[in-house]
Amino acid sequence: MKKNALLAKVENYGLIIISVGIVLIYLRIESLGLGDSSTLWITVLLFIGYGAFTQYFINSQKRMEAEIISLSITDYLTGLYNRRGFMTLAEQQIKMVGRTDKKSLLLLLFADLDKMKSINDNLGHKKGDNALIEVASILKNVFRESDIIARIGGDEFAVLGLVAEKSDIVALESRLQEQIDLHNAYENRDYTISLSVGIACGDPENHYSIDELMSRADQLMYEQKRRKLP
């Protein structure tokens, strides 16, 4: 990702100001008429200080830039990746798997929180936010840290991971339902968590794109949601 233009200007102008300051200090020392030895040592110390401060300044700018990038790909509510972060990392993951891991299968899960509108309308948006945070927690408990978990829309979530074979999907769905049941078993709940889920698998050697996998998983998810309608 390209460096933020504003940060680049701050870094460049900041270093120029520091450099000018060092030169002015050095000229002031020269004007005092100190001995050559004293001037030499002061000059050495100035340049050591300049180097240390410059490194600190650059590191500070890099940390600020990293924080800005992190905010741009993170969902503020759940702490998961947002759609932008998911698409960026998922494309990188697919390319990497295609080069280094020919045996594993790509798995893309789409999940939609059922009755989100009802929770918001009847219980308030605070409860709706809590429900979304719960779903994020459920997904993090089911999937591995290396998997890419995101909230890609209002009540929609996506996960990209790897499985050894298609039969692993059954075990994954079972773990997901166990986590949902565990959350719904908590006392004094105002709502229940229910997810409509679609899962698509792809063989890296067949060069599936992230858009193709998302389209298939999205279709399967909506088919499941339609089957739940009365």
Buried (B, 14 or more C-beta within 10 A) or exposed (E): EEEBEEBEEBBEEBBEEBEEEBEEBBEEBEEEEEEEEEBEEBBEEBEEEBEEBBEEBEEEBEEBBEEEBEEEBBBEEBEBBBBBBBBBBBBEBBEEBBEEEEEBBBBBBBBBBBBBEEBBEEBEEEBBBBBBBBBBBBBBEBBEEEBBBBBBEEBBBBBBBBBEEEEBBEEBBEBBBEBBEEBEEEEEEEBBBBBBBBBBBBBBEEEBEBEBBBBBBBEBBBEBBEEEEE
